[in-house]
Amino acid sequence: MTEVVSEEIEVQHELDTCGLFCPEPVMMLHNKIRDMSPGEVVRVLATDPSTKRDIPKFCNFLDHPLLEQQEQGSQFIYWIRKRIQ
């Protein structure tokens, strides 16, 4: 069972990629993370099922902590903290 901690995560940015398909959500996330300060959190909303694979891989590859991910109906939600250098 996954612990739901999203109510406790302070979010500074939101990125809505609903309706977009691979590779656009990850490209937009990459641009958003680049503009954020280290330690800030972005909440990503997506409808593309491939984000369930692509966003965790993006976070792992670039060492940005994926704090939580949820699936609500046809929407996927991710909380990502920009790594602290």
Residue frames as qw, qx, qy, qz and C-alpha x, y, z in Angstrom:
[[0.000, 0.889, 0.458, 0.000, 0.00, 0.00, 0.00],
 [0.421, 0.386, -0.007, 0.821, 1.32, 3.46, -0.93],
 [0.249, -0.595, -0.442, 0.624, 1.32, 6.19, 1.69],
 [0.231, 0.792, 0.352, 0.442, -0.40, 9.35, 0.44],
 [0.470, -0.465, -0.190, 0.726, 1.74, 12.32, 1.39],
 [0.297, 0.485, 0.383, 0.728, 0.68, 14.79, -1.34],
 [0.263, -0.890, -0.317, -0.196, -1.25, 16.96, 1.14],
 [0.614, -0.698, 0.035, 0.367, 2.02, 17.50, 3.04],
 [0.627, 0.085, 0.306, 0.711, 4.14, 18.42, 0.00],
 [0.047, 0.801, 0.097, -0.589, 4.60, 22.16, -0.49],
 [0.623, 0.424, 0.495, 0.433, 4.35, 22.87, -4.22],
 [0.141, -0.590, 0.074, 0.792, 5.92, 25.97, -5.77],
 [0.228, 0.349, -0.533, -0.736, 5.16, 25.20, -9.44],
 [0.696, 0.279, 0.611, -0.253, 2.51, 23.42, -11.46],
 [0.087, 0.349, -0.681, -0.638, 2.87, 22.02, -14.97],
 [0.712, 0.326, 0.457, -0.422, -0.25, 20.96, -16.87],
 [0.014, 0.349, -0.773, -0.530, 0.61, 18.64, -19.75],
 [0.551, 0.321, 0.714, -0.288, -2.88, 17.18, -20.13],
 [0.657, 0.689, 0.182, -0.246, -3.72, 16.34, -23.72],
 [0.255, 0.780, -0.549, -0.158, -0.06, 16.18, -24.76],
 [0.999, 0.020, 0.037, 0.006, 1.73, 13.02, -25.84],
 [0.716, -0.413, 0.348, 0.442, 5.29, 11.71, -25.67],
 [0.627, -0.080, -0.428, 0.647, 7.78, 13.35, -25.79],
 [0.030, -0.695, -0.101, -0.711, 6.10, 16.70, -25.02],
 [0.639, -0.739, -0.146, -0.153, 5.34, 16.18, -21.28],
 [0.813, -0.331, -0.007, 0.480, 8.95, 15.28, -20.49],
 [0.454, 0.391, 0.119, 0.792, 10.32, 18.08, -22.68],
 [0.234, -0.778, -0.142, -0.566, 8.09, 20.59, -20.87],
 [0.774, -0.619, -0.099, 0.088, 9.13, 19.15, -17.50],
 [0.747, 0.008, 0.010, 0.664, 12.79, 19.50, -18.46],
 [0.183, 0.570, 0.108, 0.794, 12.26, 23.18, -19.32],
 [0.506, -0.765, -0.163, -0.364, 10.28, 23.82, -16.12],
 [0.840, -0.432, -0.098, 0.313, 12.90, 22.16, -13.88],
 [0.599, 0.255, 0.017, 0.759, 15.64, 24.23, -15.53],
 [0.043, -0.642, -0.083, -0.761, 13.82, 27.44, -14.51],
 [0.690, -0.664, -0.235, -0.165, 13.25, 26.32, -10.90],
 [0.097, -0.738, 0.569, -0.350, 15.48, 26.87, -7.88],
 [0.439, 0.137, -0.873, 0.164, 17.10, 23.82, -6.24],
 [0.000, -0.124, -0.809, 0.574, 14.77, 22.21, -3.70],
 [0.485, 0.182, 0.072, -0.852, 11.56, 23.59, -5.22],
 [0.395, 0.182, 0.899, -0.051, 8.71, 21.21, -6.07],
 [0.382, 0.170, -0.398, -0.817, 6.67, 21.00, -9.27],
 [0.581, 0.218, 0.720, -0.310, 3.38, 19.16, -9.54],
 [0.141, 0.223, -0.685, -0.679, 2.90, 17.71, -13.02],
 [0.674, 0.309, 0.481, -0.469, -0.52, 16.82, -14.40],
 [0.114, 0.333, -0.765, -0.539, -0.61, 14.48, -17.38],
 [0.818, 0.187, 0.233, -0.492, -2.99, 12.29, -19.36],
 [0.643, 0.501, -0.561, -0.142, -0.44, 10.38, -21.44],
 [0.939, -0.333, 0.048, -0.072, 0.00, 6.87, -19.94],
 [0.797, 0.341, -0.240, 0.437, 3.63, 6.80, -21.15],
 [0.064, -0.764, 0.332, -0.550, 4.45, 9.37, -18.46],
 [0.856, -0.469, 0.136, -0.169, 4.18, 6.50, -15.93],
 [0.909, 0.048, 0.071, 0.408, 7.40, 5.21, -17.49],
 [0.499, 0.616, 0.010, 0.609, 8.99, 8.41, -18.81],
 [0.224, -0.858, 0.123, -0.445, 8.75, 10.74, -15.81],
 [0.811, -0.548, 0.197, 0.057, 10.28, 8.30, -13.28],
 [0.839, 0.179, 0.138, 0.496, 13.10, 7.58, -15.77],
 [0.233, 0.793, -0.009, 0.562, 13.65, 11.34, -16.26],
 [0.494, -0.812, 0.160, -0.266, 13.83, 11.85, -12.48],
 [0.910, -0.297, 0.197, 0.212, 16.18, 8.92, -11.98],
 [0.735, 0.410, 0.113, 0.528, 18.48, 9.90, -14.84],
 [0.186, 0.698, -0.076, 0.687, 18.79, 13.56, -13.74],
 [0.428, -0.115, -0.666, 0.599, 18.69, 12.80, -9.98],
 [0.327, -0.298, 0.059, -0.895, 15.52, 14.79, -9.22],
 [0.132, 0.074, 0.909, -0.388, 13.57, 13.11, -6.40],
 [0.438, -0.310, -0.575, -0.617, 10.13, 11.86, -7.47],
 [0.221, -0.218, 0.605, -0.733, 8.31, 12.50, -4.20],
 [0.499, 0.257, 0.734, -0.383, 5.02, 10.90, -5.15],
 [0.237, 0.072, -0.621, -0.744, 2.96, 9.80, -8.12],
 [0.447, 0.269, 0.691, -0.501, -0.77, 9.13, -8.28],
 [0.067, -0.159, -0.755, -0.633, -3.27, 8.00, -10.85],
 [0.304, 0.369, 0.536, -0.695, -6.74, 9.58, -10.61],
 [0.681, 0.594, 0.306, -0.299, -9.01, 8.25, -13.33],
 [0.776, 0.516, 0.154, 0.329, -7.34, 9.10, -16.64],
 [0.101, 0.923, -0.232, 0.289, -5.00, 11.66, -15.06],
 [0.830, -0.080, -0.295, 0.467, -1.49, 11.06, -13.76],
 [0.186, -0.951, 0.088, -0.232, -0.02, 13.37, -11.12],
 [0.802, 0.077, -0.283, 0.520, 3.66, 13.63, -10.15],
 [0.314, -0.946, 0.077, 0.001, 5.40, 15.62, -7.42],
 [0.820, 0.262, -0.097, 0.499, 9.07, 16.25, -8.29],
 [0.375, -0.878, 0.069, 0.288, 11.69, 18.13, -6.28],
 [0.551, 0.760, -0.281, 0.199, 14.54, 19.76, -8.18],
 [0.856, -0.147, -0.268, 0.418, 17.76, 18.26, -6.95],
 [0.281, -0.944, 0.142, 0.101, 19.94, 20.34, -4.68],
 [0.623, 0.665, -0.370, 0.180, 23.33, 20.74, -6.28]]
